[in-house]
Amino acid sequence: MTAAEIAACLVPVWLTGSFAGWFIRGRSLSRMLPGSVRARREEVGTSSVSLEEVLDLLPEAAVLLDGHGALRFANIEAREAFGDTLGTIMRYPDVFSSMRHLNGVTVKASAEFVLTVPVRRVVRVDLRLLPEVLATGPAHILAILTDCSERDAVERMRSDFVAYASHELRTPLTALIGFIETLRGPAADDPAAQQQFLAIMAGQAHRMQRLIEQLLELSRAEMLEHRKPRGSMDAKHVIELVRDELSSLCAAKHVQLETEVADIPVPGDQEQIIRVIVNLVENAVKYAGTDGRSVRILLSAGQKVLLGRPGVVFVVEDNGVGIAEEHLPRLTERFYRVEGHRNAPASGYGLGLAIVRHIVDRHDGCLEIRSRIGHGTRCEVWLPSGREAPRI
């Protein structure tokens, strides 16, 4: 249903000053209502169209409030986009302060603020005082919620990218400049030195390329973090895809990769979850055998209840060198690398686990890393198996 059609339903209300306008357009509007709304109206035996039914057709998140700011109704888009955080948003001090300005003379107000839990979200709330003819019971304030998190993420991403890139690209760029000057000078007539330096330069260029790719992947994960995933996947299929993708890497590093999983449906973004597990397995392949030991990695998935919520847990466990306990709380920080691993031949940039954390947060999941020196590392990614009904 277009905005013009909705407006056509509302205009008669404003013109007649009563709910007669709903009856004027009710018949044509009823053909456009979702089946659930149409069935609900047939159940109560009326052909009129309520304000709540019209709000359910809107592509924007809309809620109805009473004079005290209590939530009386939330349309479909609001429940899907904000879920359990709707109550928190409506109780936010800036929203309540703007609501107090709606006194009959002032009929509109707005507020914009940042929610930091469970993930950072920038929300704008536009408040409108409804005319008496549209007010339904105690609900006489309409609030339109706009998620501005993507705009905020883009702005922060620009500044962060410059800061991170300038920090991490400085070393390979300095090396490239030094080798170029050497090739132009002392090594200009030395073919053997030229080949050696060109090989080093190629390695540094690939290093910069991998860094930029990971920075872009991190930026995408941050940008999507506030959008709840709506897809679904099968845990066994995900594990099989990861195993196939990493089989050649494990073979090259002489790492034994074992899998244990059953058919378990999981709601979420399959591509992102595959990326999470690939990052965890790659970390195990890179660092578990740095002391020369024979490495075995077990990749599994199963059902697990966490804090009373049913879910699915993906586990990546190795028998490697392990990680000291003091490093565990900081592993998901950007560019954080454990001393001793940094100089390993396969050393990374400290971005992989930061990407994992953002993806897990987007799925309302939990990441747990346990490790002991000399006894290996166990990473668990828990994802809820279903969304709880919003409490309104």
C-alpha positions as CSV (number, residue, x, y, z in Angstrom):
1,M,0.0,0.0,0.0
2,T,1.4,3.4,-1.0
3,A,1.6,6.5,1.1
4,A,-1.0,8.1,-1.1
5,E,-3.5,5.4,-0.4
6,I,-2.9,5.6,3.3
7,A,-3.3,9.4,3.0
8,A,-6.6,8.8,1.1
9,C,-7.8,6.9,4.1
10,L,-6.8,9.6,6.6
11,V,-8.1,12.7,4.7
12,P,-11.8,11.9,5.2
13,V,-11.1,11.6,9.0
14,W,-9.7,15.1,9.0
15,L,-12.5,16.5,6.9
16,T,-15.5,15.0,8.8
17,G,-13.9,15.2,12.3
18,S,-15.2,11.7,13.1
19,F,-14.4,8.1,12.4
20,A,-16.9,8.2,9.5
21,G,-13.9,8.6,7.2
22,W,-12.6,5.2,8.1
23,F,-15.9,3.7,6.9
24,I,-15.7,5.7,3.7
25,R,-12.4,4.1,2.7
26,G,-12.7,1.0,4.8
27,R,-13.9,-1.3,2.1
28,S,-11.1,-0.5,-0.4
29,L,-8.5,-0.5,2.3
30,S,-9.6,-3.9,3.6
31,R,-8.5,-5.6,0.3
32,M,-5.0,-4.3,0.9
33,L,-4.6,-5.4,4.6
34,P,-2.5,-8.3,5.5
35,G,-4.3,-11.6,6.1
36,S,-3.8,-11.6,9.8
37,V,-5.2,-8.1,10.2
38,R,-8.2,-8.9,8.0
39,A,-8.9,-12.1,9.9
40,R,-8.7,-10.2,13.2
41,R,-11.3,-7.7,12.0
42,E,-13.6,-10.4,10.8
43,E,-13.3,-12.1,14.1
44,V,-14.6,-9.1,16.0
45,G,-17.3,-8.6,13.3
46,T,-16.5,-5.1,12.0
47,S,-15.6,-3.6,8.7
48,S,-14.0,-0.4,10.1
49,V,-10.3,0.1,10.0
50,S,-8.5,1.1,13.2
51,L,-5.5,3.3,13.5
52,E,-3.4,0.3,14.7
53,E,-4.2,-1.6,11.5
54,V,-3.1,1.4,9.3
55,L,0.1,1.7,11.3
56,D,0.8,-2.0,10.7
57,L,0.9,-1.2,7.0
58,L,3.6,1.4,7.4
59,P,7.2,0.6,6.4
60,E,8.5,2.8,9.3
61,A,8.6,1.8,12.9
62,A,5.6,3.4,14.7
63,V,4.3,3.2,18.3
64,L,1.5,4.7,20.2
65,L,2.1,6.2,23.7
66,D,-0.2,7.5,26.4
67,G,0.4,10.8,28.2
68,H,2.8,9.2,30.6
69,G,5.0,7.7,27.9
70,A,3.7,4.2,28.4
71,L,3.8,2.0,25.3
72,R,0.3,1.1,24.2
73,F,0.9,-0.3,20.7
74,A,3.8,-1.1,18.4
75,N,3.4,-1.9,14.7
76,I,5.0,-4.8,13.0
77,E,8.0,-2.9,11.7
78,A,8.7,-1.5,15.2
79,R,8.6,-5.0,16.8
80,E,10.9,-6.5,14.1
81,A,13.4,-3.6,14.1
82,F,13.7,-2.9,17.8
83,G,12.1,-5.8,19.7
84,D,12.7,-5.8,23.4
85,T,14.5,-2.4,23.3
86,L,11.3,-0.5,22.5
87,G,10.5,-0.1,26.2
88,T,14.1,1.2,26.8
89,I,13.8,3.7,24.0
90,M,10.5,5.1,25.2
91,R,11.9,5.5,28.7
92,Y,15.0,7.3,27.5
93,P,15.3,10.7,29.3
94,D,15.6,12.6,26.0
95,V,12.4,11.1,24.7
96,F,10.5,11.8,27.9
97,S,11.7,15.4,28.0
98,S,10.6,15.9,24.4
99,M,7.2,14.3,25.2
100,R,6.6,16.9,28.0
101,H,6.6,19.7,25.4
102,L,3.5,18.2,23.7
103,N,0.9,20.4,25.3
104,G,-1.7,21.1,22.6
105,V,0.1,24.2,21.3
106,T,3.2,22.3,20.5
107,V,2.1,19.2,18.6
108,K,5.5,17.8,17.5
109,A,8.9,17.2,19.0
110,S,11.9,14.9,18.4
111,A,14.9,13.4,20.1
112,E,18.0,11.6,18.9
113,F,20.2,9.5,21.2
114,V,22.7,6.6,21.4
115,L,21.9,3.2,22.9
116,T,25.0,1.3,23.9
117,V,23.5,-2.0,25.0
118,P,23.4,-4.7,23.6
119,V,25.1,-3.0,20.6
120,R,25.6,0.7,19.7
121,R,22.5,2.1,18.0
122,V,21.6,5.7,17.1
123,V,17.9,6.2,17.3
124,R,15.8,9.2,16.3
125,V,12.3,9.5,17.7
126,D,9.7,11.9,16.1
127,L,6.7,12.6,18.3
128,R,3.3,13.8,17.2
129,L,0.3,14.7,19.3
130,L,-2.7,13.0,17.7
131,P,-5.9,14.9,17.2
132,E,-8.8,13.6,19.4
133,V,-10.5,12.0,16.4
134,L,-7.5,9.7,15.9
135,A,-6.6,9.0,19.5
136,T,-7.5,5.5,20.6
137,G,-8.3,5.3,24.3
138,P,-5.4,6.6,26.4
139,A,-3.0,6.4,23.5
140,H,-2.8,9.9,22.0
141,I,0.9,10.3,21.0
142,L,2.4,8.8,17.8
143,A,6.1,8.1,17.7
144,I,8.0,7.3,14.5
145,L,11.4,5.6,15.2
146,T,14.3,5.8,12.8
147,D,17.4,3.8,13.2
148,C,20.3,6.1,12.3
149,S,23.0,3.6,13.2
150,E,24.1,3.0,9.6
151,R,24.7,6.7,9.1
152,D,26.6,6.9,12.4
153,A,28.6,3.8,11.5
154,V,29.7,5.3,8.2
155,E,30.8,8.5,9.9
156,R,32.8,6.7,12.5
157,M,34.2,4.2,9.9
158,R,35.7,7.0,7.9
159,S,37.7,8.4,10.8
160,D,38.6,5.0,12.2
161,F,39.7,3.7,8.8
162,V,42.2,6.6,8.5
163,A,43.5,6.1,12.0
164,Y,43.9,2.3,11.7
165,A,45.2,2.3,8.1
166,S,47.8,4.9,8.8
167,H,49.0,3.0,11.8
168,E,49.2,-0.4,10.3
169,L,50.3,0.5,6.8
170,R,53.2,2.6,7.9
171,T,55.6,-0.3,8.4
172,P,55.1,-2.0,5.0
173,L,55.1,1.3,3.2
174,T,58.4,2.3,4.8
175,A,59.9,-1.0,3.7
176,L,58.7,-0.5,0.2
177,I,60.1,3.0,0.0
178,G,63.5,1.8,1.3
179,F,63.7,-1.1,-1.2
180,I,62.7,1.2,-4.1
181,E,65.5,3.6,-3.2
182,T,68.0,0.7,-3.0
183,L,66.9,-0.6,-6.4
184,R,67.4,2.9,-7.9
185,G,70.8,3.2,-6.3
186,P,73.2,0.5,-5.1
187,A,71.3,-2.4,-6.6
188,A,70.6,-0.8,-9.9
189,D,73.1,-3.1,-11.6
190,D,72.8,-6.2,-9.4
191,P,70.2,-8.6,-10.8
192,A,70.4,-11.0,-7.9
193,A,69.8,-8.2,-5.4
194,Q,66.9,-6.9,-7.5
195,Q,65.2,-10.3,-7.5
196,Q,65.6,-10.6,-3.7
197,F,64.3,-7.1,-3.1
198,L,61.4,-7.5,-5.5
199,A,60.3,-10.6,-3.7
200,I,60.3,-8.8,-0.4
201,M,58.4,-5.9,-1.9
202,A,55.8,-8.3,-3.3
203,G,55.3,-9.8,0.2
204,Q,54.9,-6.3,1.7
205,A,52.4,-5.4,-1.0
206,H,50.4,-8.5,-0.3
207,R,50.5,-7.7,3.4
208,M,49.0,-4.3,2.8
209,Q,46.3,-5.9,0.5
210,R,45.3,-8.4,3.2
211,L,45.2,-5.6,5.8
212,I,42.9,-3.5,3.7
213,E,40.6,-6.5,3.0
214,Q,40.3,-7.1,6.7
215,L,39.6,-3.5,7.5
216,L,36.8,-3.4,4.9
217,E,35.4,-6.7,6.3
218,L,35.5,-5.2,9.8
219,S,33.7,-2.1,8.5
220,R,31.0,-4.1,6.9
221,A,30.5,-6.1,10.1
222,E,30.2,-2.9,12.1
223,M,27.7,-1.4,9.6
224,L,25.4,-4.5,9.7
225,E,25.7,-5.0,13.5
226,H,22.5,-3.1,14.3
227,R,20.4,-5.0,11.7
228,K,19.0,-8.3,13.0
229,P,19.6,-11.2,10.6
230,R,16.5,-12.8,9.2
231,G,17.9,-15.8,7.3
232,S,18.4,-19.4,8.5
233,M,20.9,-22.1,8.0
234,D,21.7,-25.7,9.0
235,A,24.6,-26.2,11.4
236,K,25.8,-29.4,9.7
237,H,25.9,-27.6,6.3
238,V,27.8,-24.7,7.8
239,I,30.4,-27.0,9.3
240,E,30.8,-28.9,6.0
241,L,31.4,-25.7,4.1
242,V,34.0,-24.5,6.5
243,R,35.8,-27.9,6.4
244,D,35.8,-27.8,2.6
245,E,37.1,-24.2,2.5
246,L,40.0,-24.9,4.9
247,S,41.0,-28.5,4.0
248,S,43.9,-27.3,1.8
249,L,45.2,-24.9,4.4
250,C,45.1,-27.6,7.1
251,A,46.8,-30.1,4.8
252,A,49.6,-27.6,4.0
253,K,50.2,-27.0,7.7
254,H,49.9,-30.7,8.6
255,V,46.9,-29.9,10.9
256,Q,44.3,-32.6,11.6
257,L,40.8,-31.1,11.3
258,E,37.9,-33.2,12.7
259,T,34.2,-32.4,12.7
260,E,31.2,-33.5,14.8
261,V,27.8,-32.2,14.1
262,A,24.2,-33.1,13.5
263,D,21.4,-31.5,11.5
264,I,20.4,-28.5,13.6
265,P,18.5,-25.5,12.2
266,V,19.9,-22.1,13.2
267,P,18.4,-18.7,12.4
268,G,21.0,-16.2,11.2
269,D,23.2,-15.0,8.4
270,Q,24.9,-18.1,7.0
271,E,27.7,-16.2,5.2
272,Q,28.6,-14.3,8.3
273,I,28.5,-17.3,10.6
274,I,30.8,-19.2,8.1
275,R,33.2,-16.2,8.3
276,V,33.2,-16.4,12.1
277,I,34.1,-20.1,12.2
278,V,36.6,-19.7,9.4
279,N,38.4,-17.0,11.4
280,L,38.5,-19.1,14.5
281,V,39.8,-22.2,12.7
282,E,42.4,-20.1,10.8
283,N,43.6,-18.7,14.1
284,A,44.0,-22.2,15.5
285,V,45.9,-23.3,12.4
286,K,48.3,-20.3,12.6
287,Y,49.1,-20.3,16.3
288,A,48.4,-23.7,17.8
289,G,51.5,-25.3,16.5
290,T,54.0,-22.5,16.8
291,D,56.1,-24.7,19.2
292,G,56.3,-27.5,16.6
293,R,53.7,-29.8,18.1
294,S,51.3,-31.9,16.1
295,V,48.0,-29.9,16.0
296,R,44.5,-31.4,16.1
297,I,41.5,-29.1,15.7
298,L,38.0,-30.3,16.6
299,L,35.1,-28.4,15.0
300,S,31.6,-29.2,16.3
301,A,28.1,-27.9,16.9
302,G,25.3,-28.8,19.2
303,Q,22.4,-27.6,21.2
304,K,23.0,-25.6,24.4
305,V,20.7,-23.6,26.8
306,L,22.3,-20.4,27.9
307,L,20.7,-18.3,30.7
308,G,17.4,-20.1,30.1
309,R,17.5,-19.5,26.3
310,P,17.8,-22.4,23.9
311,G,20.4,-22.1,21.2
312,V,23.2,-23.7,19.2
313,V,26.8,-23.6,20.0
314,F,29.7,-23.9,17.5
315,V,32.9,-25.0,19.1
316,V,36.5,-24.7,17.7
317,E,38.9,-26.6,20.0
318,D,42.7,-27.2,19.5
319,N,45.5,-28.9,21.5
320,G,47.9,-26.1,20.8
321,V,50.2,-23.9,22.8
322,G,47.4,-22.0,24.4
323,I,47.1,-18.4,25.4
324,A,48.0,-16.8,28.7
325,E,44.9,-15.9,30.9
326,E,45.8,-12.2,31.1
327,H,45.3,-11.8,27.3
328,L,41.9,-13.4,27.0
329,P,39.8,-10.3,27.9
330,R,41.5,-8.3,25.2
331,L,41.5,-10.7,22.3
332,T,38.5,-9.1,20.5
333,E,40.1,-5.6,20.5
334,R,41.1,-4.3,17.2
335,F,44.8,-4.8,16.4
336,Y,45.4,-6.6,19.7
337,R,48.0,-9.4,19.2
338,V,49.5,-11.7,21.9
339,E,53.2,-11.2,22.4
340,G,55.1,-14.2,21.1
341,H,52.6,-14.7,18.3
342,R,53.3,-11.4,16.7
343,N,56.6,-12.5,15.3
344,A,55.3,-15.8,14.0
345,P,55.6,-16.3,10.3
346,A,51.8,-16.4,9.9
347,S,51.2,-13.5,12.2
348,G,47.9,-11.5,11.5
349,Y,46.7,-8.0,12.3
350,G,44.6,-8.5,15.3
351,L,41.3,-7.9,13.4
352,G,39.9,-11.4,13.0
353,L,38.4,-11.7,16.5
354,A,37.2,-8.1,16.3
355,I,35.2,-9.1,13.2
356,V,33.9,-12.3,15.0
357,R,32.7,-10.2,18.0
358,H,30.7,-7.8,15.8
359,I,29.0,-10.6,13.9
360,V,28.2,-12.5,17.1
361,D,26.7,-9.3,18.7
362,R,24.6,-8.8,15.6
363,H,23.1,-12.3,16.1
364,D,22.5,-11.6,19.8
365,G,24.9,-14.4,20.6
366,C,27.8,-15.0,22.9
367,L,31.5,-15.6,22.3
368,E,33.6,-17.4,25.0
369,I,37.3,-18.1,24.7
370,R,39.0,-20.4,27.2
371,S,42.7,-21.3,27.1
372,R,45.6,-22.6,29.2
373,I,49.2,-22.5,28.3
374,G,50.3,-25.8,27.0
375,H,46.7,-27.2,26.9
376,G,45.1,-25.6,23.9
377,T,42.3,-23.2,23.3
378,R,38.5,-23.6,23.1
379,C,36.3,-21.0,21.4
380,E,32.5,-21.2,21.7
381,V,30.1,-19.2,19.6
382,W,26.5,-19.5,21.0
383,L,23.6,-18.4,18.9
384,P,19.9,-18.3,20.0
385,S,17.8,-20.8,18.2
386,G,14.8,-18.5,18.1
387,R,13.7,-15.0,18.8
388,E,11.7,-14.4,22.0
389,A,8.5,-12.5,21.6
390,P,9.0,-8.8,22.4
391,R,7.7,-7.7,25.8
392,I,5.5,-4.7,25.1
